[in-house]
Amino acid sequence: MAGKPENTFTEKDKELIRILQEDIPLCPQPYQEIARRVGLEHREVLERVGQWAASGLVRRFGATLYHQRAGFKANCMVAWQVPKPAQSREKGEIFSKFPQVTHCYRRPPFEGWPYTLYTMIHGSSMEEIDGYVEQMSRASGLEEREKLFSVREWKKTSMKYFGEEDAS
């Protein structure tokens, strides 16, 4: 929640955020149900969420696809070596345009590990991902990389802000 200090959120704001970061109720009017749970009017919920979205505090609302169940059986974190730090933004923007890339981050290099740009790629097979990596390499001009294929997933969740432990 960068950009707005925690102490400027009312308790109702925090409760609304707690509910919004969970699954949206499966009912004909989910925001009315959310308003009921928080103890606000439907209009108030929409106004608060609208203000948060307009200010950039809320980036997006989206559905979560269980990629394994949908046929995307392989995923790979690719660590890219960017020879000049000033090129990181340009290369990151190129990678971000690939629909198979779900995450793209810049991180500092470490001794013995010169990679600074990371992309998470999803596909139906390791071979398919290899093809995407080659396309990305050609598009960016970056060749030095390490592919870190996922073998097993133990946990994958979104960050929870103002969790239950904050409710007291």
NORNOR-V400457 format. One record per helix or strand of 2 or more residues. SS is the DSSP state (helix for helix, strand for strand). FROM is the first residue (numbers start at 0). LEN is the number of residues. Records with the same first field share a line. If there is no record, write none. Layout:
# NORNOR-V400457
SS=FROM-LEN ; FROM-LEN
This chain:
# NORNOR-V400457
helix=5-3 ; 10-10 ; 29-9 ; 41-14 ; 84-12 ; 125-15 ; 163-3
strand=73-7 ; 100-6 ; 116-7 ; 144-5
